[in-house]
Amino acid sequence: MDEKKFLAEKFEANRPHLRAVAYRMLGSTSEVDDAVQETWLRLSRSDTSAVENLGGWLTTVVARVCLDMLRSRKSRREEPMGPHVPEPVADDMHGRDAEMADSVGAALLVVLETLAPAERLAFVLHDTFAVPFEEIAPIVGRTPAAARQLASRARRRVQGSPPPDADFGRQKNIVDAFIKASREGDFEGLLTVLDPDVVFRADAAAQRLGSLAEIRGAAAVAEAFKGRAQSARPALVDGALALAVILGGQLRIVVRLTISGERISAVEAVADAERIGQLDVNLLA
């Protein structure tokens, strides 16, 4: 058997594992396919004659590929774009992808999306696939002790985040619709997601940036947000869906939302740096 055929068979044997790693890292079926394909390309170009554990080598490579993709994904989102939402895995002829999706769970994927790329990698590789920190450390460019801290921080966040309930998806759709209508200057679209009696309030720092202290009523709030939100990104703020306004690469304003039923009933703009620093803000990638 020639070497290329041998490597191809070994790679195929490891493919389900590589897809499982990539799915937990990326939460996107199309990106999973890209990551696994890139892993194969790197394998085909590499001299693996001295590799004793090919499965471990492939795990490291796919993890590096996924880490690069996560970092690239975040760097591309400087301007308004929709939030990255974990995709359900399409069922294949053997049902393996569907089983993989069920084993991960949408709730965990949503929480994983709030982690920094290095935290996500350390947590996924160690806690899910039992990769030693000595092997994780060079992937993230840290010492083993620092890699352990990354995983520990991620673990605390995962364990401390309440799993999204059935309302999470509904509320997410409302926030997405609000952002889209605001950016596009769609007055009617804003009215559809705002409660008729919605109240907007701004802290003193936001007022210094030009905001009114208080605005009442859907029409007035819609007018205030029409054509705005260009620098806003969806986020979890203290575990609740909100908006984070990024200007010059810095978090400048947090817009907290209260969702009642199918509409937004209250909006609060927080621009005070000290107060923002006390909030647990996690951008949704």
N, C-alpha and C positions, 0 to 999 in steps of 0.2 A: 504494500500500500504506500503510495507516495505521500510526502509530508503534507501537501496542501489538502488532500482528501482526508488525511488523519485529523488535521486541525479542524476541517469543516465538520466532521462527525463529532469531535469533542465540543465544538462550539454549539452545535445543534442540541447536544445533550444538556448543555448549560443554559440554553436559550430561555426556558421558563423561569429559571432563577434570575437571570439578568433582567427579564421583563418585570419580574416582581420588584426587584431593587429599583429599577427606573420608574415604575409606576408610583411607588411610594415617594420617590424623590421629586417627580414632575407632575403627577396627577393629570397627565394629558396623554391620550392614546397616540396621537400623531407624534408627539415628542418622544414617547417611549420607543416607537418604531425607529425614529431618527437616531436616538441614543444607542439602541442595540445595533443598528446598521453601522454606526460610526465605530462601535466597539469591534465589530467584525473586521472593518477596514484596518483598524490599528493592529489587530491580531495578524492579519494577512501580511502586513508590512514589517512585522517584528520578528526578531530572532528569539524564539522561545525554547531553544535547545537546553538552556540552563534552568528553565522554570520547573520547579518540582511540583508545585500545586497550581495547575492551570486554572482550576475553578476560582481559587483565590485571586490569581492574577487578573482574570476576567472581571471579577467583582470590583477590584481596585480600578480597573480601566473604565468600566461603565459608571462607577461613582465619580471619577474625575470628569467624564464627559457630561454627566448630569449637573455637576457643580458648575461647570463652565456655562451650561445652558441656563441654569437658574440665575447666575450673575448677569448673563447677557439679557435675560428676560427683564430683570429689574432695571438695567441701565437703559433699556429701550423705552421705559415708561416714564420719561421725564415730561412728556407732553400728554395731553388728555387722551386716554385710551380706556376702553372698558376694562374692568378688573379681570384678572385671571381666575377662572372658576374651575375647580377640578372636574374633569370630564368623566362621565360614566364609561366604563369599558364596554365596547361592543362585543356581543357574543360571537365567538367563532364556531367553526363546525364541531369542535370538540367541547365547547363550553368552558374552556380553560380560562379565558379572559374574564368571563362572567364570574367564575368562582374566585378569581383573584380580586376582582372588585368587591365582592361580598366579604372577603376576608379582611380587606382594609377598612371599608366603611366610609361613607361620605362624610360623617362627622369628623373622623380623624383627619381626613384629607383637608378639610376646611381649617382645622387647627394647625396642621402642618404648613399650610399656606402662610401663616402668620410668622413663621420662624425665618431667621436669617439663613441664607444658603448653607453656611458652614455648620450652623446649629442643626439644621435639618439633616445634613449628611451624617454628622456625628451621631445623632439620635437614631436615625434609620439604620445605619450600619451596625451600631453596637446593640441597641435594644431590640431590633427586629431580626438581625442576621448574625448577631454574636461575633462581629468582627472586633478583634482586640484593638485597644486604643493605640498600641504601638504601630499598627498598620493604618489606622485612621489618621494619625498625626501627620505623616508626610503628604497625605492627600489635601489636607486643609492648611498645610504650612505652619503647623503649631507643634509644640511639644506634646508628648502623651498626656501629661498632666493638664495642659490647656485643652486638649481634645476632650478629656474627661469632663472638664468644666463646661465645655460647650454642650455636651450631651446632657449633663446634669441640669443646666439652665433650660434646655429644651424640654427635658422631662418634667420639670416643675411647671412649665407653661402648659404642656399637654395635659398634665394631671389637674392643673388648676383651672383649666378652661372648661366650662360646662358644655357638654356636647350640644350642637345646634339641634333644636327641636323642630317639629314640623313647621313652625312659624318662620324659621330662619330663611328658608327658600322664598317664602312669600314676601318677607320683609326685604330680602336682598333684591327681589324684582322691583319693589317700590323704590328703593334707593337708586338702582340702576336707571329706572325711568326718570327719576328726579334729576340725576346728573345729565342724562341725555337731553332732556327737555331744556334744562338750564343752558347747556352749552350751545344748543341749536337755536336758542331764543324762541322756543316753542311755548308761547303763553298758554294756549289751551292745554298743552301737554302737562304743564306745571299745575294747572288748575285740577287736573284729574287725579293728581297724587297728593294735593294739599287739602287738608280739612277746611271747610268753610270758615271755621273759627280759629285757624292756626295763628299762633303768636310767635313772632321772631324777636329775640332779645340779643343784645351784643354787650360784651363787657367794655370797660373803659378803654382798654387798649385797642379793641376793634373799632370803637367809636373814633379814636384818634386817626385810624386808617381811613375814615370816611363813612363808616356805617352809622345808621340811625340807632338810637338806643333801643327803640321798640317799634315794631310794625305789627299791626293786627289785621286779620282778614286775608283770605286766600288771594284775592285780586291784588292787594297791595304787596304781599310777600312774593307772589309770582312776578310782579313787575320789578321788584328789587333783584330777583335772581335771574331774570331773563337775560340771556347772553353772557352769563357769568359762568363760574365753575370751570373755567378753562384750565386752571392749575390744580383743581381738586381731584383727589383720588379716594376711592372707598377705603375705609379702615375699620378696624375694631378698636373702640375706645372703651377701656374698662369692660371689655367683653360685649359691648353693644355696637351695632352698626352705626357708622358716622362718616364724616368726610374729613380728610386732611388736606389742607391747602399747602402746597410745596412751592416756594418761591426762592429762586437762587440756590436750589439744592437744599434748602432748609425748611423745616416744618414751621410755618408762621401762624397758621390759624387752624383750630379744630372746630368743626361745625357739628355739634351734637344734635341728634334727631330723636324725637319721640314719635313712635309709630303706634297709632291707635286704630285697630281694625285694618282697613285697607288704605289709610291715608296718614300723612305726616301731620301731627297735631301741634308740635312745638319744634322750634329751631333755635339753637343757641350758638352764637359765634364767640369762641374763646381765643383771644390773641395775646393774653398776658403770658409772657415767657415763663414766669415762675409757676403759674398755675398749670400750663401745658406740661412743664417738667414733672408735675406730680401725677399726670395721667399715664395710664398704660396704653400707649398708642402703637398699634401694629397695622402697618399698611397691608392691604390685600393685594398680592402681586398679580 
